Each structure stands twice: as structure tokens, then as C-alpha cells.
Amino acid sequence: LAPPDRPPSPVNVTVTQLKANSATVSWDVPEGDVVIGYAILQQRQDGQMQRFIREVNTTNRACVLWDLAEDADYIIQVQSIGLYGESQASKRVHFRTLKETDRLPSNSSNQGDITMEGLDKERQLQTGEIIIIVAVLLMWAAVIALFCRQYDIIKDNDSNNNKEKTKPSSEHSTPERPTGGLLRSK
């Protein structure tokens, strides 16, 4: 028997949604005990693989077992985690994963729904991406237009300034050249 401060073992441990590479295990917890998490021991019957899944601060009563081998036998046991320790392990539950080929016909309607959902999500993503791309292009176009306007204004100012500058500079340059020439001759 478990000590009084440890929770009782989970009951009604069942495996559902069996596929070739995954399954869902669910269980119930007897009322009246504070359960703060669970621990699952999963092992292949041939002893090749063992996995320990532990999660605390959760009220979940189900867990997805992933990365399973197809067409293989598994044994699972579930423990409740309480404030002062873990329960005894539940009764062993045996299950066998499906073959890859079995999965398609058995879940064909579900898979159709999944693929449709996937396509819808992709379409939403594509339209979202297009909106973002268009917005970015419009922003760049605005930036380039502003830059061109500013550049034209600067260019116009420069050309006006140059015209004004060239006239006096040419006038000033004529008397400077002879003085430079005179300096060199000295």
C-alpha cells in the first residue's frame, strides 16, 4: 500500500488515437487527492527502447506518445505525482502501433480534414505574406520618391548656386592668374 501522503495510482489507463508512430494515453485520478503532475514509463516489449516522461504543474490527464516504431508492441504505466511524492505505478497497459500502410485507410477522412486545414493555413500565410510584401514595396517606393524629390531639390539648388558662383569666380580668377604668374617669375 502507498503511504498516506502519496496519491493513489491512476485508474482507467487507456490508449487511443493509435497510429504508426504515435498514440495518446489517458487516465483518471481518484478524487480527493492533490495531484500536481504525472509520470509515464513507456517501453517496447522487446526491450529495445524505454522512455520516461514526467511533467509537473499540470492538470492534464492525457499525454501524446511520439516517435514510436511502427507495428511494435509497447507497455505503459502511469504514476500520479502529488505534493509529497509519486503514486505506485498503474496497471500495465499493452498496445501495438499500426503499420504505416494501415494508417492511411483507417484515418483517410481525418487526414483529408487535416490536409484541408493545412492548405487553408498555407493560403492564409500566403495572403499575409503578399500583403506584407506589397506594404514593404509601397514603403520603398515612397522612400525612393521622397529621396528623388529631395535629390532634385538639392540638384536644383546646386545648379543655381553653381551658376551664381561661376560668374563671380570667373571674374575673380582673371586678375588672380597674372599675380600667380608674376609670383612664379620672381
Buried (B, 14 or more C-beta within 10 A) or exposed (E): EBEEEBBBBBEEBEBEBBBBBBBBBBBEBEEEBEBBBBBBBBBBEEEEEEBEBEEEEEEEBEBEBEEBBBEBEBBBBBBBBBEEEBBBBBEEBEBBBBEEEBBEEEBEEEEEEEEEEEEEEEEEEEEEEEEEEEEEEEEEEEEEEEEEEEEEEEEEEEEEEEEEEEEEEEEEEEEEEEEEEEEEEE
